[in-house]
Amino acid sequence: MLWRCGDGSEALLRAAVIALVIGLLNPAPLLAARPSPGWAEYQGERATRLAWRALIEGRLSDAREQATRATSLCPEEVSGWDVAARAAIGLDDWMGAEQAVQSLRRLAPDNVDGLELLGRVSIELGRPDAARSAFHAIAGLKPEAVAPQLGLALVAARLEGDQAAAIELLRAARMTDSTLDLSGLLLRPGWTQLAEDARFVRALNALLAERMKRP
């Protein structure tokens, strides 16, 4: 018979049956162990906010940690991959940045921020064709923007050693946006490497000395 299994076995079997019945009648404790979609979304959004805050405050390792959590919980959210890429860039982790940018662009191929990040990462990885493609794509989406001209100038100066082409692109950017201030250009990310290039510095100083021609 079912219950004639010996004193110890009988007690264990009774406890198992009672636990099973309780679980069937009240499944909430069992289900609580499984993260619900709402829980994952909430925690992912929270991690994304914390990542952006850490990035703004310069806590790059914390930013990457929170961004990793955010993208794990909400892999379909662009903002999480955006901050993940920027944190990796800040840590000079260019391969990590590339992976984050690729994920961002799979979700939003025409996202201008994603294209700018792709251009920046491609420059640091020594890929001029990919960088140019990204900046030309931005120009197609935002013809009035100066970011493509600045990006293409950086490609010319750093990856191709063509200072003349770089200066012409900077001149065109200044004509596009009369408020553009190039005096601090060599302090910007990506441009600091050119501060030791005497030829480029002379050409840039000559450009800064030019009087802006207005139509």
C-alpha positions in Angstrom: 0.0 0.0 0.0 1.1 3.6 -0.7 1.4 4.7 3.0 3.0 1.5 4.3 6.6 2.5 3.6 8.0 2.7 7.1 7.8 5.5 9.6 10.5 7.8 8.1 9.4 7.3 4.5 5.8 7.8 5.3 6.5 11.2 7.0 8.6 12.4 4.1 5.9 11.3 1.6 3.2 13.1 3.5 5.3 16.3 3.7 6.0 16.2 -0.1 2.3 15.8 -0.9 1.3 18.6 1.4 4.0 20.9 -0.1 2.7 20.0 -3.6 -0.9 20.8 -2.7 0.1 24.1 -1.2 2.2 25.0 -4.2 -0.7 24.3 -6.6 -3.2 26.3 -4.5 -0.9 29.2 -3.9 1.8 29.4 -6.7 2.8 33.0 -5.9 5.9 32.1 -3.8 7.2 29.8 -6.6 6.5 32.4 -9.3 8.1 35.2 -7.3 11.5 33.5 -7.9 11.1 34.2 -11.6 11.8 37.7 -12.8 8.8 39.1 -14.5 9.1 41.2 -17.7 8.0 44.2 -15.7 10.7 43.6 -13.1 13.4 43.2 -15.8 12.3 46.4 -17.5 12.3 48.4 -14.3 15.7 47.2 -13.2 17.1 47.7 -16.7 15.9 51.3 -16.9 17.2 51.9 -13.4 20.6 50.5 -14.4 20.7 52.6 -17.5 20.0 55.8 -15.5 22.7 54.9 -13.0 25.1 54.2 -15.9 24.5 57.6 -17.4 24.9 59.3 -14.0 28.2 57.5 -13.4 29.4 58.4 -16.9 28.6 62.1 -16.4 30.4 62.0 -13.0 33.5 60.4 -14.6 33.0 57.0 -12.8 33.7 55.0 -15.9 34.1 51.6 -14.3 30.8 52.0 -12.5 29.2 53.3 -15.7 30.3 50.1 -17.6 29.1 47.9 -14.8 25.7 49.4 -14.8 25.5 49.5 -18.6 26.4 45.8 -18.7 23.5 45.1 -16.3 21.2 47.3 -18.3 21.9 45.7 -21.6 21.6 42.2 -20.1 18.1 43.0 -18.7 16.9 45.1 -21.6 18.9 44.2 -24.7 16.4 45.9 -27.0 16.9 49.4 -25.5 19.2 51.7 -27.5 20.1 53.9 -24.5 21.7 51.1 -22.7 24.0 50.3 -25.6 24.7 54.0 -26.1 26.0 54.4 -22.6 27.9 51.1 -22.8 29.7 52.3 -25.9 30.6 55.7 -24.3 31.8 54.0 -21.1 34.0 51.7 -23.1 35.4 54.6 -25.1 36.2 56.4 -21.8 38.1 53.4 -20.7 40.0 53.1 -24.0 38.3 49.7 -24.6 37.8 50.2 -28.3 36.8 46.6 -29.0 34.2 46.7 -26.3 33.0 50.0 -27.7 32.7 48.5 -31.2 30.6 45.6 -29.9 28.3 48.0 -28.1 28.0 50.2 -31.2 27.2 47.3 -33.3 24.4 46.3 -31.0 23.1 49.8 -30.9 23.0 50.0 -34.7 21.3 46.7 -35.1 18.4 48.3 -33.1 18.6 51.8 -34.7 20.7 51.8 -37.9 19.8 55.5 -38.6 20.5 56.7 -35.1 22.8 59.7 -35.5 24.5 59.2 -32.1 25.2 55.6 -33.1 26.7 56.7 -36.4 28.9 59.3 -34.6 30.1 56.6 -32.2 30.8 54.3 -35.1 32.9 56.9 -36.8 34.9 57.6 -33.6 35.5 54.0 -32.9 36.5 53.3 -36.5 39.1 56.0 -36.4 40.6 54.6 -33.2 40.7 51.1 -34.7 42.4 52.5 -37.9 39.4 51.9 -40.3 39.1 54.9 -42.5 36.6 53.5 -44.9 34.2 52.6 -42.1 34.7 56.0 -40.5 34.0 57.8 -43.7 30.9 55.7 -44.4 29.5 56.6 -40.9 30.1 60.3 -41.3 28.7 60.4 -44.8 25.6 58.7 -43.5 25.2 61.4 -40.9 25.5 64.0 -43.6 22.7 62.3 -45.4 20.5 62.3 -42.4 21.4 65.8 -41.1 22.7 68.0 -44.0 23.0 71.0 -41.7 25.2 69.3 -39.2 29.0 70.0 -38.9 29.7 66.7 -37.2 30.3 64.9 -40.6 32.8 67.5 -41.7 34.6 67.4 -38.4 34.7 63.6 -38.5 36.0 63.5 -42.1 38.6 66.1 -41.2 39.8 63.8 -38.3 40.0 60.9 -40.7 42.1 62.9 -43.2 44.4 64.2 -40.5 44.9 61.1 -38.4 44.5 58.1 -40.7 45.6 59.5 -44.0 48.1 62.2 -43.0 46.4 64.7 -45.4 46.6 67.9 -43.5 45.5 70.0 -46.5 42.3 68.0 -46.9 41.6 68.2 -43.1 42.0 71.9 -43.0 39.7 72.4 -46.0 37.0 70.3 -44.2 37.4 72.3 -41.1 37.1 75.5 -43.1 33.9 74.1 -44.7 32.6 73.2 -41.2 33.2 76.8 -40.0 31.4 78.1 -43.0 28.4 75.8 -42.3 28.2 76.9 -38.7 29.5 80.5 -38.1 29.4 79.9 -34.4 31.7 76.9 -34.5 34.8 77.6 -32.3 37.8 75.6 -33.4 40.2 77.2 -31.0 39.9 74.3 -28.6 39.9 71.6 -31.3 43.1 69.9 -30.1 41.6 69.4 -26.7 38.7 67.4 -28.0 38.6 63.6 -27.8 40.2 62.1 -30.8 42.0 65.3 -31.7 44.5 65.4 -28.8 46.9 63.1 -30.7 47.4 65.8 -33.3 48.7 68.3 -30.8 52.2 67.0 -31.3 52.0 67.3 -35.1 53.8 70.5 -35.9 52.6 70.7 -39.5 48.9 70.3 -38.5 49.2 72.8 -35.6 50.7 75.4 -38.0 47.9 74.8 -40.5 45.2 75.0 -37.9 46.6 78.2 -36.5 46.6 79.7 -39.9 43.0 78.7 -40.3 42.1 80.3 -37.0 43.8 83.5 -38.1 41.7 83.7 -41.2 38.9 86.2 -41.3 35.6 84.6 -41.7 34.2 85.3 -45.1 30.5 86.0 -45.0 28.2 85.9 -48.0 
